[in-house]
Amino acid sequence: MSPLASFVVAIAAFQGLPSTSSAQSDEALRLDSSSTGDVLTYGMGYGLQRYSPLDQIDVANVRRLVPVWNTSLSDNRGQENQPLVHDGLMYSGTHQSTFAFDARTGWVVWRNENRFPEEAYAVICCAVVNRGFALYEGMLYRTLMDGHVQAMDARTGREIWKQEAGGRRQEAGDYREGFSMTAAPLIAAGVVITGVSGGDYGIRGFLDGWGPKTGKHLWRTHTVPAPGEPGSETWPDDDSWKHGGGATWITGSYDPELDLVYWGVGNPAPLNPQQRPRKGPHRPAGA
């Protein structure tokens, strides 16, 4: 039998989980870094500081923490999912399964499972994982490794919509061309924003914006400029921009005051920098 991954909740972790009707609103997401009743965003706030102001657990009493429940995620692959907590439910999952647990008892309230073609496991880049979800106005959002974005009812797990990040062509986001999706979505100004993995496999990275209620594709911003776009003058006069990488596989941050999203871009392709000549100005060695 394959080993089953699991996680443990400590007894002092949840002192109370108040139910508030506005807990998944834009305002609540803005305040997530300072609120203590829920964890509504990846990174525990738009600033991604992963910091809680709770002070019940400190250096004097941390040794008294003991497990109160544990449960299996039924998956022997890597686990990188950051749980969210709202209204007494803890949301966590794997690359294919989404769980809602009773945060006090560990009881599985619901489970939503996706299945993927076996060939996908052989070609996706660069790990079979999921890093987290997003909550917004009663719905739970996630990305899937085969290039889909999924929205579920947060109380029941019922799928509300699922959209493919593109058709079967390299520009769009097909896993057969090296694209995959593992990052937690970001809710910014009422838009679900998702990134893409696969920079190591020579994709052209992008961010997508989706309508939260309907799944309508609102926009796409590429991280590598096409000819004629700003920054394209720094690329060679060939088609390397089509497979230059620029993956967006770590969730970005959001400044509500400026209404700006900041997203790290990485994984250039090919990995060997000698095969990535630059056309633009550069500083000579030793300068």
C-alpha positions in Angstrom: 0.0 0.0 0.0 1.3 3.4 -0.9 2.0 5.8 2.0 -0.9 8.3 2.6 -0.1 11.9 3.2 -1.8 13.5 6.2 -1.9 16.7 8.2 -2.5 17.4 11.9 -4.3 20.2 13.7 -3.1 21.3 17.1 -5.5 21.8 19.9 -4.8 25.5 20.5 -5.0 26.4 16.8 -8.7 27.3 16.8 -10.1 29.2 19.7 -13.2 30.2 17.8 -14.5 30.4 14.3 -17.2 33.1 14.2 -19.6 33.1 11.3 -19.9 36.5 9.5 -21.9 37.1 6.4 -19.3 39.4 4.9 -16.3 37.1 5.6 -15.6 36.5 1.9 -16.2 40.0 0.7 -13.6 42.3 -0.9 -13.4 44.2 2.4 -12.8 41.0 4.4 -10.1 39.9 2.0 -8.4 43.3 2.5 -8.5 42.8 6.3 -7.3 39.2 6.3 -3.8 39.9 7.5 -5.2 41.6 10.7 -8.3 39.4 11.3 -8.0 36.3 13.6 -11.2 34.4 13.1 -10.5 33.1 9.6 -7.8 32.5 7.0 -9.3 33.7 3.8 -6.3 34.2 1.5 -3.2 32.4 0.4 -0.3 33.9 2.4 -2.7 35.1 5.2 -3.2 38.5 3.6 -2.6 40.3 0.3 0.9 41.1 1.4 1.8 37.4 1.6 3.6 37.8 4.9 2.2 34.5 6.3 1.9 36.1 9.7 -0.9 35.9 12.3 -1.4 38.5 15.0 -2.7 35.8 17.3 -0.8 35.6 20.6 -2.4 32.8 22.5 0.5 30.5 21.5 3.9 31.7 22.7 7.3 30.4 23.7 6.0 29.6 27.2 3.1 27.4 26.2 3.9 26.0 22.8 5.3 22.8 24.3 1.8 22.0 25.6 0.3 21.8 22.1 -1.0 18.3 21.3 -2.8 16.8 18.3 -6.5 16.5 18.5 -7.3 15.0 15.1 -5.6 13.9 11.9 -6.9 12.8 8.6 -5.6 11.3 5.3 -5.5 13.2 2.0 -5.2 9.9 0.2 -2.4 11.0 -2.0 1.3 9.9 -1.8 2.6 12.9 -3.8 4.0 16.1 -2.5 1.7 18.3 -0.4 2.2 22.1 -0.7 -1.4 23.2 -0.2 -2.0 26.1 2.3 -5.4 25.5 4.0 -8.0 28.2 4.2 -10.4 28.5 7.1 -13.9 30.1 7.1 -17.1 29.7 9.1 -15.8 26.5 10.8 -14.6 24.8 7.7 -11.0 24.1 6.7 -10.3 23.8 3.0 -7.3 21.8 1.9 -6.4 19.4 -0.9 -4.1 17.7 -3.3 -3.5 18.0 -7.1 -6.8 16.3 -7.8 -9.0 16.4 -4.6 -10.5 19.4 -2.7 -11.6 18.8 0.9 -13.7 20.8 3.3 -13.2 19.6 6.9 -14.9 20.5 10.1 -12.1 22.4 11.6 -12.8 21.2 15.2 -13.3 17.5 14.5 -11.6 16.8 11.2 -14.8 15.3 9.8 -14.9 15.4 6.0 -17.9 17.7 5.2 -17.4 17.3 1.4 -14.8 16.2 -1.2 -14.6 17.2 -4.8 -12.4 15.1 -7.0 -11.0 15.6 -10.5 -9.5 12.9 -12.8 -6.8 13.4 -15.3 -5.5 11.4 -18.3 -2.6 9.1 -17.3 -0.5 10.8 -20.0 -0.7 14.1 -18.2 1.4 12.7 -15.3 4.2 12.0 -17.6 4.4 15.3 -19.3 3.4 18.1 -16.9 6.0 20.4 -15.4 7.4 20.4 -12.7 5.6 18.7 -9.8 2.3 17.0 -9.2 1.1 19.4 -6.5 -1.4 22.1 -5.7 -0.5 25.1 -3.6 -3.8 26.5 -2.5 -7.2 28.0 -3.1 -9.1 31.3 -3.1 -12.4 32.2 -1.3 -14.8 34.8 -2.5 -18.5 35.4 -1.9 -19.5 31.8 -1.1 -17.3 30.2 -3.8 -14.0 28.3 -3.6 -11.5 28.6 -6.5 -8.6 26.4 -7.5 -6.4 25.6 -10.5 -5.9 22.1 -11.9 -2.7 20.5 -13.3 -4.3 20.0 -16.7 -4.8 23.7 -17.3 -8.3 24.2 -16.0 -9.7 26.7 -13.4 -12.5 25.3 -11.2 -15.1 27.1 -9.0 -17.1 25.3 -6.3 -19.8 26.1 -3.8 -17.8 26.6 -0.6 -20.5 25.0 1.6 -21.4 22.0 -0.5 -18.4 21.4 -2.9 -20.7 21.4 -5.9 -18.9 22.5 -9.1 -20.2 25.7 -10.4 -17.9 26.2 -13.4 -14.7 24.8 -14.9 -12.9 26.6 -17.6 -9.9 25.6 -19.7 -7.1 28.2 -19.7 -6.8 27.6 -23.4 -7.3 25.2 -26.3 -4.9 22.7 -27.6 -2.2 24.9 -28.8 1.0 26.1 -27.2 0.0 29.7 -27.0 -3.1 28.8 -25.0 -2.1 26.4 -22.2 -2.4 22.8 -23.2 -0.5 20.4 -20.9 0.8 18.5 -23.9 2.9 21.5 -24.6 4.4 21.8 -21.1 1.7 24.0 -19.5 0.3 23.1 -16.1 -1.4 25.0 -13.2 -0.5 24.6 -9.6 -0.8 28.1 -8.0 -3.5 29.4 -5.7 -5.7 31.9 -7.5 -5.7 35.5 -6.3 -8.9 37.5 -5.9 -8.3 41.2 -6.8 -11.0 43.8 -7.3 -13.6 41.1 -8.0 -11.4 39.2 -10.5 -10.0 35.7 -10.2 -6.4 35.8 -11.3 -4.5 32.6 -12.1 -0.9 31.9 -13.1 0.7 29.1 -15.0 3.6 26.6 -14.5 5.9 25.1 -17.1 8.7 27.6 -17.6 11.2 24.8 -17.5 9.5 23.2 -20.5 9.6 26.3 -22.7 6.1 27.7 -22.4 5.2 31.4 -22.8 4.1 32.5 -19.4 0.9 34.4 -18.7 -1.7 35.5 -16.2 -5.4 35.1 -16.8 -8.4 37.1 -15.3 -11.7 35.3 -14.8 -15.2 36.4 -13.9 -15.9 34.9 -10.4 -19.5 34.0 -10.9 -19.5 32.8 -14.5 -16.0 31.8 -15.3 -15.9 34.2 -18.2 -12.4 34.8 -19.5 -11.7 38.5 -19.0 -8.1 39.0 -20.1 -4.7 37.5 -20.6 -1.3 39.2 -19.9 1.8 37.4 -21.2 5.1 37.7 -19.3 7.2 37.4 -22.5 6.5 40.2 -25.1 5.6 39.3 -28.7 7.2 41.3 -31.5 6.1 45.0 -31.3 5.1 44.8 -27.6 7.0 46.7 -24.9 10.2 44.9 -24.2 10.3 42.9 -27.4 13.3 44.9 -28.5 15.5 43.0 -26.0 14.7 39.7 -27.6 16.5 38.2 -30.6 14.9 38.4 -34.1 13.6 34.9 -34.0 10.7 33.0 -32.4 12.4 32.5 -29.0 9.7 34.7 -27.4 7.2 31.9 -28.1 9.1 29.5 -25.7 11.0 31.8 -23.4 9.5 30.7 -20.2 8.3 33.3 -17.7 6.1 31.0 -15.6 3.9 32.6 -12.9 3.6 29.6 -10.6 3.7 31.4 -7.3 0.7 33.4 -6.3 1.2 37.2 -6.5 0.3 40.0 -4.1 -2.2 42.8 -4.4 -2.3 46.4 -3.2 -5.9 47.5 -2.9 -5.1 51.1 -2.4 -3.2 51.3 -5.7 -5.3 48.6 -7.3 -2.1 46.9 -8.6 -1.2 43.2 -8.7 2.5 42.2 -8.2 3.5 38.9 -9.6 6.9 37.2 -9.6 8.0 35.7 -12.9 10.6 33.0 -13.2 11.9 29.9 -14.9 13.4 31.2 -18.2 13.8 28.7 -21.0 15.9 27.1 -22.1 17.6 26.5 -18.7 21.1 26.9 -20.2 21.7 30.7 -20.3 24.1 30.4 -23.1 21.2 29.4 -25.3 19.3 32.6 -24.4 21.3 35.4 -26.1 20.0 38.9 -25.4 19.6 41.5 -28.1 19.3 44.5 -25.8 22.1 46.4 -24.0 24.0 44.5 -21.3 26.9 45.2 -19.0 30.2 43.6 -20.1 31.9 41.3 -17.6 33.9 43.1 -15.1 32.2 46.4 -15.7 
